[in-house]
Amino acid sequence: MEPLTWGGVFAGMFVRFIPVWIALIVAFALSLRFKRRLGLFGKLFDSPVGMTGFGIVMFWVFTAIFADMISTMDPLGQFSGSKNALVGAALKAPDEGAYTHFLLGADHVARDVFSRMVMGARDVLKIAPAATVFAFMVGVTLGLPAGYFGGKLDTGLSFLANLVLAFPVILLFYLLVTPEIVQTGIPIYFAAVLFIFPIVFLVLLFQSRYFTNPPKRNLYVGLTLLFGLWAYSGLAFNMDPIGLFSMDPNLLNVFVSVVFVNSPGVYRIVRGMVMDIKTRDYVAAGQTRGEGPWYIMLWEILPNARGPLIVDFCLRIGYTTILLGTLGFFGLGVSPESPDWGSTIDDGRKLLSIVPHPALVPALALMSLVLGLNLLADGLREESLKD
C-alpha cells in the first residue's frame, strides 16, 4: 500500500475532524444569533481577537468530546513494523476495516501520533477546567471575607497565601506529585480540605440568597449537602458506594496539586477586588438596608467582579495546561501510558533529531490551545472594559 502524500494527509485529517467542523459551525451560528442575550460572552463576538480565541478553544473542546469518532487507531496500540513511521505511512498489515495509514506518523514504539494527539486533548480538558473551577471556589470563598472584613482574618489568610506563592510554581507542583510525597498521604489530606470548599461556597450562596424564604433555602441547601457530600466522599476518599464519583490516585494527585497551586493566586485577586468594590455606594446602600455580609459579598460584590475573574479564569486554564504538560514531560502525569501531550512530547524528544513529528505534533497542539485561551482572555478583557 502506498503512503499518503501531504495533500492526502491534510484531506484525511479534514475528514476525520468533520464532527468538529459541524459543531463549530453550529456553535458560532447560535452564538452570533443570540449574542445580544448572552451578556459578556455575546459581546465577545464583537472582538476579532476574542472570536479567534473562542474558535481555537472550542476546536479542542469538540475534539475532546468527539475523540472516539476522530481517532483512527487505538492511542495505546502498538503496530508491528511501524516504529518511527513517517507522516502518511501505510500500516504493514492492517486489519480488515481498520484505518490503513498513520496520518501523522508513529512514535518510537509504533503508536499512532494522530490518535494520541486527539485523545490527549481529552486528558488535558478533563483536568484543567475542572481543577481551575475548584481553585476558584477555594479562592473566592476565602478571598471574599478576607477583603470584606479585613483584620486578623485577612492577615492570617494572606500570610498563608503568600507562603504558598513564595515557592516557584513548577517546583511546588513537581514536589506535590513526587512518589515520596504521595506515599505520605498528603494529597489525600489536601483533597479532604480543598474539595469541601465548593460545598461551603454553594451553601453560603443559597443561605444568603434565600434566608427570608426558609422552604426554598432548605431545599437548595439540602440538595447541595446531599449531592455535594456524596461527590466529596467519592472524589476525596474514593468511598462512593455506587461508584459514580471516583478519581484514580494518579489523577487525584495531579488534580489536588493544580487546585492547591492556583488557589492563592485567585484568593489575592478576589481579595484585592473586594477591598476596592466594598467602598462603592451600592454596597453602602445594601448595608443600610440591613443586608447580611455574605449576601453583600456574594450577590452585590461578586457579580460586579465577574469580568476580571472570567478573564483570569481563561488565563489560569492556560497556565494549568502548561503545568500539566510540564508534569507529563517529567513523567509525573496522570499515568505513564497516558496519551496526554506532555508525556507524548517527552516520548518524542528522545529521537527529535531523527523523526521530529512525534514531539512536534503534541507540542503544536499544546501551544495552540494555550494561544486560544490567551486570545479568548484578551477578547473578554477588551469587552469587559467597555462596560
Order of alpha helices (4+ residues) and beta strands (2+ residues): alpha-alpha-alpha-alpha-alpha-alpha-alpha-alpha-alpha-alpha-alpha-alpha-alpha-alpha-alpha-alpha-alpha
